[in-house]
Amino acid sequence: MTEAMGLPPVLRAFVAEKLIESLDSPDESALSAKWKKEVRRRCAEVDSGAVKLHDAGAVFAKAYASLA
């Protein structure tokens, strides 16, 4: 909690929004067959190196810097 409170206001708002949204989300274990197939496809792309992953911290920093 201390870590979250140390975030800039924009990031705290983002985290709060996601937490609130999670309260209204349906049970995540009930994924449709189509979504399960998509998850497997994306995991296979990551495992094979077909896609380039980016550090989440860097992506969010860039996004929030563009808002300032």
CHARMM-style PDB file with segment names, atoms N, HN, CA, C and O in Angstrom:
ATOM      1  N   MET     1       0.816  -1.179   0.000  1.00  0.00      PROA
ATOM      2  CA  MET     1       0.000   0.000   0.000  1.00  0.00      PROA
ATOM      3  C   MET     1       0.869   1.256   0.000  1.00  0.00      PROA
ATOM      4  O   MET     1       0.570   2.227  -0.695  1.00  0.00      PROA
ATOM      5  N   THR     2       1.943   1.228   0.782  1.00  0.00      PROA
ATOM      6  HN  THR     2       2.187   0.439   1.346  1.00  0.00      PROA
ATOM      7  CA  THR     2       2.852   2.374   0.847  1.00  0.00      PROA
ATOM      8  C   THR     2       3.445   2.657  -0.520  1.00  0.00      PROA
ATOM      9  O   THR     2       3.585   3.811  -0.926  1.00  0.00      PROA
ATOM     10  N   GLU     3       3.794   1.578  -1.233  1.00  0.00      PROA
ATOM     11  HN  GLU     3       3.680   0.641  -0.903  1.00  0.00      PROA
ATOM     12  CA  GLU     3       4.354   1.735  -2.568  1.00  0.00      PROA
ATOM     13  C   GLU     3       3.349   2.400  -3.502  1.00  0.00      PROA
ATOM     14  O   GLU     3       3.702   3.310  -4.253  1.00  0.00      PROA
ATOM     15  N   ALA     4       2.100   1.946  -3.456  1.00  0.00      PROA
ATOM     16  HN  ALA     4       1.813   1.207  -2.846  1.00  0.00      PROA
ATOM     17  CA  ALA     4       1.053   2.501  -4.311  1.00  0.00      PROA
ATOM     18  C   ALA     4       0.830   3.978  -3.999  1.00  0.00      PROA
ATOM     19  O   ALA     4       0.643   4.784  -4.911  1.00  0.00      PROA
ATOM     20  N   MET     5       0.847   4.335  -2.722  1.00  0.00      PROA
ATOM     21  HN  MET     5       0.998   3.681  -1.981  1.00  0.00      PROA
ATOM     22  CA  MET     5       0.625   5.733  -2.337  1.00  0.00      PROA
ATOM     23  C   MET     5       1.773   6.636  -2.787  1.00  0.00      PROA
ATOM     24  O   MET     5       1.603   7.851  -2.891  1.00  0.00      PROA
ATOM     25  N   GLY     6       2.920   6.056  -3.048  1.00  0.00      PROA
ATOM     26  HN  GLY     6       3.057   5.069  -2.963  1.00  0.00      PROA
ATOM     27  CA  GLY     6       4.067   6.826  -3.510  1.00  0.00      PROA
ATOM     28  C   GLY     6       4.049   7.098  -5.007  1.00  0.00      PROA
ATOM     29  O   GLY     6       4.889   7.842  -5.514  1.00  0.00      PROA
ATOM     30  N   LEU     7       3.092   6.496  -5.719  1.00  0.00      PROA
ATOM     31  HN  LEU     7       2.410   5.892  -5.307  1.00  0.00      PROA
ATOM     32  CA  LEU     7       3.006   6.714  -7.162  1.00  0.00      PROA
ATOM     33  C   LEU     7       2.489   8.110  -7.462  1.00  0.00      PROA
ATOM     34  O   LEU     7       1.803   8.710  -6.635  1.00  0.00      PROA
ATOM     35  N   PRO     8       2.810   8.630  -8.637  1.00  0.00      PROA
ATOM     36  CA  PRO     8       2.250   9.925  -9.040  1.00  0.00      PROA
ATOM     37  C   PRO     8       0.722   9.819  -9.120  1.00  0.00      PROA
ATOM     38  O   PRO     8       0.196   8.731  -9.354  1.00  0.00      PROA
ATOM     39  N   PRO     9       0.012  10.916  -8.932  1.00  0.00      PROA
ATOM     40  CA  PRO     9      -1.454  10.887  -8.939  1.00  0.00      PROA
ATOM     41  C   PRO     9      -2.072  10.204 -10.160  1.00  0.00      PROA
ATOM     42  O   PRO     9      -3.058   9.479 -10.027  1.00  0.00      PROA
ATOM     43  N   VAL    10      -1.511  10.423 -11.329  1.00  0.00      PROA
ATOM     44  HN  VAL    10      -0.710  11.012 -11.437  1.00  0.00      PROA
ATOM     45  CA  VAL    10      -2.069   9.819 -12.542  1.00  0.00      PROA
ATOM     46  C   VAL    10      -1.974   8.291 -12.471  1.00  0.00      PROA
ATOM     47  O   VAL    10      -2.916   7.591 -12.842  1.00  0.00      PROA
ATOM     48  N   LEU    11      -0.853   7.787 -12.003  1.00  0.00      PROA
ATOM     49  HN  LEU    11      -0.087   8.356 -11.702  1.00  0.00      PROA
ATOM     50  CA  LEU    11      -0.696   6.338 -11.873  1.00  0.00      PROA
ATOM     51  C   LEU    11      -1.595   5.778 -10.782  1.00  0.00      PROA
ATOM     52  O   LEU    11      -2.156   4.694 -10.942  1.00  0.00      PROA
ATOM     53  N   ARG    12      -1.741   6.501  -9.670  1.00  0.00      PROA
ATOM     54  HN  ARG    12      -1.285   7.382  -9.540  1.00  0.00      PROA
ATOM     55  CA  ARG    12      -2.644   6.038  -8.606  1.00  0.00      PROA
ATOM     56  C   ARG    12      -4.074   5.969  -9.115  1.00  0.00      PROA
ATOM     57  O   ARG    12      -4.810   5.042  -8.777  1.00  0.00      PROA
ATOM     58  N   ALA    13      -4.474   6.945  -9.925  1.00  0.00      PROA
ATOM     59  HN  ALA    13      -3.876   7.698 -10.199  1.00  0.00      PROA
ATOM     60  CA  ALA    13      -5.820   6.927 -10.495  1.00  0.00      PROA
ATOM     61  C   ALA    13      -6.001   5.724 -11.413  1.00  0.00      PROA
ATOM     62  O   ALA    13      -7.049   5.078 -11.400  1.00  0.00      PROA
ATOM     63  N   PHE    14      -4.984   5.429 -12.203  1.00  0.00      PROA
ATOM     64  HN  PHE    14      -4.133   5.954 -12.213  1.00  0.00      PROA
ATOM     65  CA  PHE    14      -5.041   4.268 -13.100  1.00  0.00      PROA
ATOM     66  C   PHE    14      -5.196   2.978 -12.297  1.00  0.00      PROA
ATOM     67  O   PHE    14      -6.039   2.140 -12.617  1.00  0.00      PROA
ATOM     68  N   VAL    15      -4.387   2.823 -11.259  1.00  0.00      PROA
ATOM     69  HN  VAL    15      -3.703   3.504 -10.998  1.00  0.00      PROA
ATOM     70  CA  VAL    15      -4.457   1.621 -10.419  1.00  0.00      PROA
ATOM     71  C   VAL    15      -5.829   1.534  -9.751  1.00  0.00      PROA
ATOM     72  O   VAL    15      -6.433   0.462  -9.715  1.00  0.00      PROA
ATOM     73  N   ALA    16      -6.318   2.641  -9.230  1.00  0.00      PROA
ATOM     74  HN  ALA    16      -5.828   3.512  -9.259  1.00  0.00      PROA
ATOM     75  CA  ALA    16      -7.629   2.649  -8.571  1.00  0.00      PROA
ATOM     76  C   ALA    16      -8.733   2.251  -9.554  1.00  0.00      PROA
ATOM     77  O   ALA    16      -9.623   1.471  -9.214  1.00  0.00      PROA
ATOM     78  N   GLU    17      -8.668   2.786 -10.759  1.00  0.00      PROA
ATOM     79  HN  GLU    17      -7.945   3.420 -11.035  1.00  0.00      PROA
ATOM     80  CA  GLU    17      -9.661   2.452 -11.774  1.00  0.00      PROA
ATOM     81  C   GLU    17      -9.648   0.958 -12.082  1.00  0.00      PROA
ATOM     82  O   GLU    17     -10.702   0.329 -12.179  1.00  0.00      PROA
ATOM     83  N   LYS    18      -8.459   0.399 -12.235  1.00  0.00      PROA
ATOM     84  HN  LYS    18      -7.603   0.910 -12.157  1.00  0.00      PROA
ATOM     85  CA  LYS    18      -8.347  -1.033 -12.538  1.00  0.00      PROA
ATOM     86  C   LYS    18      -8.854  -1.884 -11.377  1.00  0.00      PROA
ATOM     87  O   LYS    18      -9.494  -2.912 -11.600  1.00  0.00      PROA
ATOM     88  N   LEU    19      -8.579  -1.473 -10.154  1.00  0.00      PROA
ATOM     89  HN  LEU    19      -8.059  -0.638  -9.973  1.00  0.00      PROA
ATOM     90  CA  LEU    19      -9.082  -2.208  -8.998  1.00  0.00      PROA
ATOM     91  C   LEU    19     -10.602  -2.174  -8.940  1.00  0.00      PROA
ATOM     92  O   LEU    19     -11.237  -3.193  -8.670  1.00  0.00      PROA
ATOM     93  N   ILE    20     -11.182  -1.024  -9.190  1.00  0.00      PROA
ATOM     94  HN  ILE    20     -10.666  -0.196  -9.410  1.00  0.00      PROA
ATOM     95  CA  ILE    20     -12.643  -0.906  -9.183  1.00  0.00      PROA
ATOM     96  C   ILE    20     -13.253  -1.742 -10.299  1.00  0.00      PROA
ATOM     97  O   ILE    20     -14.252  -2.430 -10.090  1.00  0.00      PROA
ATOM     98  N   GLU    21     -12.656  -1.683 -11.480  1.00  0.00      PROA
ATOM     99  HN  GLU    21     -11.844  -1.124 -11.650  1.00  0.00      PROA
ATOM    100  CA  GLU    21     -13.145  -2.501 -12.596  1.00  0.00      PROA
ATOM    101  C   GLU    21     -13.097  -3.985 -12.255  1.00  0.00      PROA
ATOM    102  O   GLU    21     -13.974  -4.747 -12.663  1.00  0.00      PROA
ATOM    103  N   SER    22     -12.083  -4.392 -11.514  1.00  0.00      PROA
ATOM    104  HN  SER    22     -11.371  -3.773 -11.183  1.00  0.00      PROA
ATOM    105  CA  SER    22     -11.936  -5.806 -11.184  1.00  0.00      PROA
ATOM    106  C   SER    22     -13.071  -6.299 -10.286  1.00  0.00      PROA
ATOM    107  O   SER    22     -13.372  -7.492 -10.268  1.00  0.00      PROA
ATOM    108  N   LEU    23     -13.693  -5.400  -9.551  1.00  0.00      PROA
ATOM    109  HN  LEU    23     -13.449  -4.430  -9.566  1.00  0.00      PROA
ATOM    110  CA  LEU    23     -14.810  -5.791  -8.699  1.00  0.00      PROA
ATOM    111  C   LEU    23     -16.037  -6.173  -9.512  1.00  0.00      PROA
ATOM    112  O   LEU    23     -16.848  -6.992  -9.080  1.00  0.00      PROA
ATOM    113  N   ASP    24     -16.167  -5.576 -10.688  1.00  0.00      PROA
ATOM    114  HN  ASP    24     -15.508  -4.911 -11.039  1.00  0.00      PROA
ATOM    115  CA  ASP    24     -17.321  -5.827 -11.543  1.00  0.00      PROA
ATOM    116  C   ASP    24     -17.066  -6.896 -12.588  1.00  0.00      PROA
ATOM    117  O   ASP    24     -17.977  -7.271 -13.327  1.00  0.00      PROA
ATOM    118  N   SER    25     -15.834  -7.393 -12.659  1.00  0.00      PROA
ATOM    119  HN  SER    25     -15.094  -7.089 -12.058  1.00  0.00      PROA
ATOM    120  CA  SER    25     -15.477  -8.369 -13.684  1.00  0.00      PROA
ATOM    121  C   SER    25     -16.077  -9.730 -13.377  1.00  0.00      PROA
ATOM    122  O   SER    25     -16.158 -10.141 -12.219  1.00  0.00      PROA
ATOM    123  N   PRO    26     -16.494 -10.421 -14.423  1.00  0.00      PROA
ATOM    124  CA  PRO    26     -16.964 -11.789 -14.219  1.00  0.00      PROA
ATOM    125  C   PRO    26     -15.801 -12.688 -13.802  1.00  0.00      PROA
ATOM    126  O   PRO    26     -14.637 -12.298 -13.898  1.00  0.00      PROA
ATOM    127  N   ASP    27     -16.120 -13.860 -13.353  1.00  0.00      PROA
ATOM    128  HN  ASP    27     -17.065 -14.177 -13.275  1.00  0.00      PROA
ATOM    129  CA  ASP    27     -15.105 -14.828 -12.934  1.00  0.00      PROA
ATOM    130  C   ASP    27     -14.129 -15.079 -14.080  1.00  0.00      PROA
ATOM    131  O   ASP    27     -14.517 -15.543 -15.152  1.00  0.00      PROA
ATOM    132  N   GLU    28     -12.852 -14.763 -13.837  1.00  0.00      PROA
ATOM    133  HN  GLU    28     -12.537 -14.386 -12.966  1.00  0.00      PROA
ATOM    134  CA  GLU    28     -11.833 -14.904 -14.875  1.00  0.00      PROA
ATOM    135  C   GLU    28     -11.590 -16.350 -15.292  1.00  0.00      PROA
ATOM    136  O   GLU    28     -11.073 -16.601 -16.381  1.00  0.00      PROA
ATOM    137  N   SER    29     -11.955 -17.296 -14.440  1.00  0.00      PROA
ATOM    138  HN  SER    29     -12.374 -17.092 -13.556  1.00  0.00      PROA
ATOM    139  CA  SER    29     -11.720 -18.694 -14.789  1.00  0.00      PROA
ATOM    140  C   SER    29     -12.700 -19.185 -15.843  1.00  0.00      PROA
ATOM    141  O   SER    29     -12.544 -20.280 -16.382  1.00  0.00      PROA
ATOM    142  N   ALA    30     -13.709 -18.376 -16.136  1.00  0.00      PROA
ATOM    143  HN  ALA    30     -13.836 -17.486 -15.698  1.00  0.00      PROA
ATOM    144  CA  ALA    30     -14.717 -18.775 -17.109  1.00  0.00      PROA
ATOM    145  C   ALA    30     -14.412 -18.197 -18.493  1.00  0.00      PROA
ATOM    146  O   ALA    30     -15.266 -17.549 -19.098  1.00  0.00      PROA
ATOM    147  N   LEU    31     -13.209 -18.430 -18.987  1.00  0.00      PROA
ATOM    148  HN  LEU    31     -12.516 -18.957 -18.495  1.00  0.00      PROA
ATOM    149  CA  LEU    31     -12.845 -17.947 -20.312  1.00  0.00      PROA
ATOM    150  C   LEU    31     -13.510 -18.794 -21.380  1.00  0.00      PROA
ATOM    151  O   LEU    31     -13.636 -20.011 -21.242  1.00  0.00      PROA
ATOM    152  N   SER    32     -13.931 -18.136 -22.439  1.00  0.00      PROA
ATOM    153  HN  SER    32     -13.829 -17.148 -22.551  1.00  0.00      PROA
ATOM    154  CA  SER    32     -14.527 -18.875 -23.546  1.00  0.00      PROA
ATOM    155  C   SER    32     -13.435 -19.659 -24.274  1.00  0.00      PROA
ATOM    156  O   SER    32     -12.245 -19.379 -24.131  1.00  0.00      PROA
ATOM    157  N   ALA    33     -13.862 -20.629 -25.043  1.00  0.00      PROA
ATOM    158  HN  ALA    33     -14.829 -20.856 -25.159  1.00  0.00      PROA
ATOM    159  CA  ALA    33     -12.914 -21.434 -25.814  1.00  0.00      PROA
ATOM    160  C   ALA    33     -12.123 -20.548 -26.777  1.00  0.00      PROA
ATOM    161  O   ALA    33     -10.941 -20.787 -27.028  1.00  0.00      PROA
ATOM    162  N   LYS    34     -12.788 -19.523 -27.312  1.00  0.00      PROA
ATOM    163  HN  LYS    34     -13.748 -19.329 -27.109  1.00  0.00      PROA
ATOM    164  CA  LYS    34     -12.122 -18.617 -28.260  1.00  0.00      PROA
ATOM    165  C   LYS    34     -10.992 -17.847 -27.571  1.00  0.00      PROA
ATOM    166  O   LYS    34      -9.910 -17.693 -28.137  1.00  0.00      PROA
ATOM    167  N   TRP    35     -11.245 -17.360 -26.340  1.00  0.00      PROA
ATOM    168  HN  TRP    35     -12.124 -17.485 -25.880  1.00  0.00      PROA
ATOM    169  CA  TRP    35     -10.207 -16.634 -25.609  1.00  0.00      PROA
ATOM    170  C   TRP    35      -9.077 -17.558 -25.194  1.00  0.00      PROA
ATOM    171  O   TRP    35      -7.912 -17.163 -25.237  1.00  0.00      PROA
ATOM    172  N   LYS    36      -9.400 -18.785 -24.791  1.00  0.00      PROA
ATOM    173  HN  LYS    36     -10.347 -19.106 -24.756  1.00  0.00      PROA
ATOM    174  CA  LYS    36      -8.352 -19.735 -24.424  1.00  0.00      PROA
ATOM    175  C   LYS    36      -7.436 -19.999 -25.606  1.00  0.00      PROA
ATOM    176  O   LYS    36      -6.219 -20.100 -25.449  1.00  0.00      PROA
ATOM    177  N   LYS    37      -8.027 -20.111 -26.795  1.00  0.00      PROA
ATOM    178  HN  LYS    37      -9.016 -20.029 -26.923  1.00  0.00      PROA
ATOM    179  CA  LYS    37      -7.239 -20.327 -28.016  1.00  0.00      PROA
ATOM    180  C   LYS    37      -6.329 -19.124 -28.267  1.00  0.00      PROA
ATOM    181  O   LYS    37      -5.164 -19.282 -28.630  1.00  0.00      PROA
ATOM    182  N   GLU    38      -6.873 -17.919 -28.069  1.00  0.00      PROA
ATOM    183  HN  GLU    38      -7.820 -17.790 -27.774  1.00  0.00      PROA
ATOM    184  CA  GLU    38      -6.100 -16.696 -28.271  1.00  0.00      PROA
ATOM    185  C   GLU    38      -4.942 -16.605 -27.277  1.00  0.00      PROA
ATOM    186  O   GLU    38      -3.833 -16.223 -27.652  1.00  0.00      PROA
ATOM    187  N   VAL    39      -5.186 -16.949 -26.035  1.00  0.00      PROA
ATOM    188  HN  VAL    39      -6.086 -17.259 -25.731  1.00  0.00      PROA
ATOM    189  CA  VAL    39      -4.136 -16.922 -25.014  1.00  0.00      PROA
ATOM    190  C   VAL    39      -3.025 -17.893 -25.389  1.00  0.00      PROA
ATOM    191  O   VAL    39      -1.844 -17.559 -25.294  1.00  0.00      PROA
ATOM    192  N   ARG    40      -3.401 -19.085 -25.811  1.00  0.00      PROA
ATOM    193  HN  ARG    40      -4.360 -19.356 -25.888  1.00  0.00      PROA
ATOM    194  CA  ARG    40      -2.394 -20.078 -26.213  1.00  0.00      PROA
ATOM    195  C   ARG    40      -1.580 -19.579 -27.410  1.00  0.00      PROA
ATOM    196  O   ARG    40      -0.365 -19.765 -27.465  1.00  0.00      PROA
ATOM    197  N   ARG    41      -2.260 -18.945 -28.364  1.00  0.00      PROA
ATOM    198  HN  ARG    41      -3.247 -18.793 -28.320  1.00  0.00      PROA
ATOM    199  CA  ARG    41      -1.574 -18.418 -29.553  1.00  0.00      PROA
ATOM    200  C   ARG    41      -0.553 -17.356 -29.153  1.00  0.00      PROA
ATOM    201  O   ARG    41       0.585 -17.375 -29.621  1.00  0.00      PROA
ATOM    202  N   ARG    42      -0.962 -16.438 -28.292  1.00  0.00      PROA
ATOM    203  HN  ARG    42      -1.886 -16.423 -27.912  1.00  0.00      PROA
ATOM    204  CA  ARG    42      -0.060 -15.369 -27.865  1.00  0.00      PROA
ATOM    205  C   ARG    42       1.111 -15.914 -27.061  1.00  0.00      PROA
ATOM    206  O   ARG    42       2.242 -15.455 -27.222  1.00  0.00      PROA
ATOM    207  N   CYS    43       0.853 -16.884 -26.202  1.00  0.00      PROA
ATOM    208  HN  CYS    43      -0.065 -17.257 -26.070  1.00  0.00      PROA
ATOM    209  CA  CYS    43       1.935 -17.498 -25.425  1.00  0.00      PROA
ATOM    210  C   CYS    43       2.931 -18.187 -26.353  1.00  0.00      PROA
ATOM    211  O   CYS    43       4.141 -18.112 -26.140  1.00  0.00      PROA
ATOM    212  N   ALA    44       2.417 -18.858 -27.385  1.00  0.00      PROA
ATOM    213  HN  ALA    44       1.434 -18.918 -27.558  1.00  0.00      PROA
ATOM    214  CA  ALA    44       3.291 -19.533 -28.344  1.00  0.00      PROA
ATOM    215  C   ALA    44       4.157 -18.512 -29.080  1.00  0.00      PROA
ATOM    216  O   ALA    44       5.334 -18.766 -29.336  1.00  0.00      PROA
ATOM    217  N   GLU    45       3.576 -17.350 -29.424  1.00  0.00      PROA
ATOM    218  HN  GLU    45       2.620 -17.143 -29.216  1.00  0.00      PROA
ATOM    219  CA  GLU    45       4.360 -16.296 -30.085  1.00  0.00      PROA
ATOM    220  C   GLU    45       5.491 -15.810 -29.188  1.00  0.00      PROA
ATOM    221  O   GLU    45       6.610 -15.594 -29.653  1.00  0.00      PROA
ATOM    222  N   VAL    46       5.199 -15.639 -27.910  1.00  0.00      PROA
ATOM    223  HN  VAL    46       4.290 -15.815 -27.532  1.00  0.00      PROA
ATOM    224  CA  VAL    46       6.216 -15.189 -26.959  1.00  0.00      PROA
ATOM    225  C   VAL    46       7.300 -16.259 -26.828  1.00  0.00      PROA
ATOM    226  O   VAL    46       8.493 -15.965 -26.894  1.00  0.00      PROA
ATOM    227  N   ASP    47       6.864 -17.499 -26.641  1.00  0.00      PROA
ATOM    228  HN  ASP    47       5.895 -17.738 -26.588  1.00  0.00      PROA
ATOM    229  CA  ASP    47       7.820 -18.595 -26.458  1.00  0.00      PROA
ATOM    230  C   ASP    47       8.732 -18.788 -27.664  1.00  0.00      PROA
ATOM    231  O   ASP    47       9.905 -19.130 -27.515  1.00  0.00      PROA
ATOM    232  N   SER    48       8.186 -18.568 -28.866  1.00  0.00      PROA
ATOM    233  HN  SER    48       7.233 -18.290 -28.988  1.00  0.00      PROA
ATOM    234  CA  SER    48       8.976 -18.788 -30.079  1.00  0.00      PROA
ATOM    235  C   SER    48       9.847 -17.587 -30.448  1.00  0.00      PROA
ATOM    236  O   SER    48      10.714 -17.682 -31.316  1.00  0.00      PROA
ATOM    237  N   GLY    49       9.606 -16.457 -29.779  1.00  0.00      PROA
ATOM    238  HN  GLY    49       8.901 -16.380 -29.074  1.00  0.00      PROA
ATOM    239  CA  GLY    49      10.367 -15.255 -30.096  1.00  0.00      PROA
ATOM    240  C   GLY    49       9.810 -14.494 -31.284  1.00  0.00      PROA
ATOM    241  O   GLY    49      10.465 -13.596 -31.811  1.00  0.00      PROA
ATOM    242  N   ALA    50       8.604 -14.847 -31.709  1.00  0.00      PROA
ATOM    243  HN  ALA    50       8.072 -15.577 -31.281  1.00  0.00      PROA
ATOM    244  CA  ALA    50       7.984 -14.190 -32.867  1.00  0.00      PROA
ATOM    245  C   ALA    50       7.565 -12.754 -32.567  1.00  0.00      PROA
ATOM    246  O   ALA    50       7.408 -11.947 -33.483  1.00  0.00      PROA
ATOM    247  N   VAL    51       7.385 -12.438 -31.303  1.00  0.00      PROA
ATOM    248  HN  VAL    51       7.512 -13.093 -30.558  1.00  0.00      PROA
ATOM    249  CA  VAL    51       7.010 -11.078 -30.916  1.00  0.00      PROA
ATOM    250  C   VAL    51       8.058 -10.528 -29.959  1.00  0.00      PROA
ATOM    251  O   VAL    51       8.709 -11.277 -29.230  1.00  0.00      PROA
ATOM    252  N   LYS    52       8.208  -9.214 -29.972  1.00  0.00      PROA
ATOM    253  HN  LYS    52       7.679  -8.606 -30.564  1.00  0.00      PROA
ATOM    254  CA  LYS    52       9.172  -8.565 -29.086  1.00  0.00      PROA
ATOM    255  C   LYS    52       8.425  -8.015 -27.878  1.00  0.00      PROA
ATOM    256  O   LYS    52       7.462  -7.264 -28.026  1.00  0.00      PROA
ATOM    257  N   LEU    53       8.865  -8.386 -26.697  1.00  0.00      PROA
ATOM    258  HN  LEU    53       9.647  -8.997 -26.577  1.00  0.00      PROA
ATOM    259  CA  LEU    53       8.244  -7.895 -25.475  1.00  0.00      PROA
ATOM    260  C   LEU    53       8.911  -6.597 -25.039  1.00  0.00      PROA
ATOM    261  O   LEU    53      10.098  -6.381 -25.284  1.00  0.00      PROA
ATOM    262  N   HSD    54       8.141  -5.748 -24.396  1.00  0.00      PROA
ATOM    263  HN  HSD    54       7.177  -5.923 -24.196  1.00  0.00      PROA
ATOM    264  CA  HSD    54       8.646  -4.473 -23.893  1.00  0.00      PROA
ATOM    265  C   HSD    54       8.440  -4.431 -22.385  1.00  0.00      PROA
ATOM    266  O   HSD    54       7.453  -4.963 -21.877  1.00  0.00      PROA
ATOM    267  N   ASP    55       9.363  -3.803 -21.671  1.00  0.00      PROA
ATOM    268  HN  ASP    55      10.165  -3.371 -22.084  1.00  0.00      PROA
ATOM    269  CA  ASP    55       9.259  -3.645 -20.238  1.00  0.00      PROA
ATOM    270  C   ASP    55       8.046  -2.776 -19.905  1.00  0.00      PROA
ATOM    271  O   ASP    55       7.929  -1.656 -20.403  1.00  0.00      PROA
ATOM    272  N   ALA    56       7.147  -3.288 -19.064  1.00  0.00      PROA
ATOM    273  HN  ALA    56       7.242  -4.197 -18.660  1.00  0.00      PROA
ATOM    274  CA  ALA    56       5.920  -2.563 -18.728  1.00  0.00      PROA
ATOM    275  C   ALA    56       6.228  -1.206 -18.106  1.00  0.00      PROA
ATOM    276  O   ALA    56       5.560  -0.218 -18.410  1.00  0.00      PROA
ATOM    277  N   GLY    57       7.221  -1.153 -17.248  1.00  0.00      PROA
ATOM    278  HN  GLY    57       7.764  -1.955 -17.000  1.00  0.00      PROA
ATOM    279  CA  GLY    57       7.574   0.114 -16.612  1.00  0.00      PROA
ATOM    280  C   GLY    57       7.959   1.172 -17.630  1.00  0.00      PROA
ATOM    281  O   GLY    57       7.570   2.334 -17.509  1.00  0.00      PROA
ATOM    282  N   ALA    58       8.720   0.768 -18.626  1.00  0.00      PROA
ATOM    283  HN  ALA    58       9.036  -0.176 -18.724  1.00  0.00      PROA
ATOM    284  CA  ALA    58       9.138   1.706 -19.674  1.00  0.00      PROA
ATOM    285  C   ALA    58       7.952   2.147 -20.520  1.00  0.00      PROA
ATOM    286  O   ALA    58       7.845   3.316 -20.890  1.00  0.00      PROA
ATOM    287  N   VAL    59       7.070   1.215 -20.822  1.00  0.00      PROA
ATOM    288  HN  VAL    59       7.157   0.265 -20.521  1.00  0.00      PROA
ATOM    289  CA  VAL    59       5.886   1.537 -21.629  1.00  0.00      PROA
ATOM    290  C   VAL    59       4.994   2.527 -20.888  1.00  0.00      PROA
ATOM    291  O   VAL    59       4.553   3.521 -21.464  1.00  0.00      PROA
ATOM    292  N   PHE    60       4.723   2.252 -19.590  1.00  0.00      PROA
ATOM    293  HN  PHE    60       5.081   1.444 -19.121  1.00  0.00      PROA
ATOM    294  CA  PHE    60       3.875   3.161 -18.822  1.00  0.00      PROA
ATOM    295  C   PHE    60       4.549   4.512 -18.628  1.00  0.00      PROA
ATOM    296  O   PHE    60       3.881   5.544 -18.681  1.00  0.00      PROA
ATOM    297  N   ALA    61       5.846   4.525 -18.408  1.00  0.00      PROA
ATOM    298  HN  ALA    61       6.389   3.687 -18.365  1.00  0.00      PROA
ATOM    299  CA  ALA    61       6.558   5.801 -18.239  1.00  0.00      PROA
ATOM    300  C   ALA    61       6.432   6.652 -19.495  1.00  0.00      PROA
ATOM    301  O   ALA    61       6.196   7.858 -19.421  1.00  0.00      PROA
ATOM    302  N   LYS    62       6.591   6.010 -20.647  1.00  0.00      PROA
ATOM    303  HN  LYS    62       6.783   5.031 -20.707  1.00  0.00      PROA
ATOM    304  CA  LYS    62       6.474   6.736 -21.924  1.00  0.00      PROA
ATOM    305  C   LYS    62       5.046   7.253 -22.100  1.00  0.00      PROA
ATOM    306  O   LYS    62       4.840   8.394 -22.512  1.00  0.00      PROA
ATOM    307  N   ALA    63       4.074   6.417 -21.791  1.00  0.00      PROA
ATOM    308  HN  ALA    63       4.242   5.489 -21.457  1.00  0.00      PROA
ATOM    309  CA  ALA    63       2.659   6.812 -21.946  1.00  0.00      PROA
ATOM    310  C   ALA    63       2.324   7.995 -21.037  1.00  0.00      PROA
ATOM    311  O   ALA    63       1.710   8.969 -21.474  1.00  0.00      PROA
ATOM    312  N   TYR    64       2.730   7.903 -19.778  1.00  0.00      PROA
ATOM    313  HN  TYR    64       3.229   7.112 -19.423  1.00  0.00      PROA
ATOM    314  CA  TYR    64       2.410   8.971 -18.851  1.00  0.00      PROA
ATOM    315  C   TYR    64       3.191  10.243 -19.145  1.00  0.00      PROA
ATOM    316  O   TYR    64       2.705  11.342 -18.877  1.00  0.00      PROA
ATOM    317  N   ALA    65       4.378  10.110 -19.685  1.00  0.00      PROA
ATOM    318  HN  ALA    65       4.773   9.217 -19.903  1.00  0.00      PROA
ATOM    319  CA  ALA    65       5.160  11.296 -20.069  1.00  0.00      PROA
ATOM    320  C   ALA    65       4.466  12.027 -21.206  1.00  0.00      PROA
ATOM    321  O   ALA    65       4.528  13.254 -21.292  1.00  0.00      PROA
ATOM    322  N   SER    66       3.808  11.279 -22.075  1.00  0.00      PROA
ATOM    323  HN  SER    66       3.758  10.282 -22.005  1.00  0.00      PROA
ATOM    324  CA  SER    66       3.111  11.920 -23.196  1.00  0.00      PROA
ATOM    325  C   SER    66       1.864  12.669 -22.724  1.00  0.00      PROA
ATOM    326  O   SER    66       1.351  13.525 -23.445  1.00  0.00      PROA
ATOM    327  N   LEU    67       1.373  12.358 -21.523  1.00  0.00      PROA
ATOM    328  HN  LEU    67       1.790  11.663 -20.937  1.00  0.00      PROA
ATOM    329  CA  LEU    67       0.202  13.059 -20.970  1.00  0.00      PROA
ATOM    330  C   LEU    67       0.579  14.373 -20.309  1.00  0.00      PROA
ATOM    331  O   LEU    67      -0.261  15.256 -20.139  1.00  0.00      PROA
ATOM    332  N   ALA    68       1.831  14.496 -19.941  1.00  0.00      PROA
ATOM    333  HN  ALA    68       2.513  13.779 -20.079  1.00  0.00      PROA
ATOM    334  CA  ALA    68       2.269  15.690 -19.211  1.00  0.00      PROA
ATOM    335  C   ALA    68       2.476  16.878 -20.108  1.00  0.00      PROA
ATOM    336  OT1 ALA    68       2.845  17.952 -19.634  1.00  0.00      PROA
TER     337      ALA     68
END
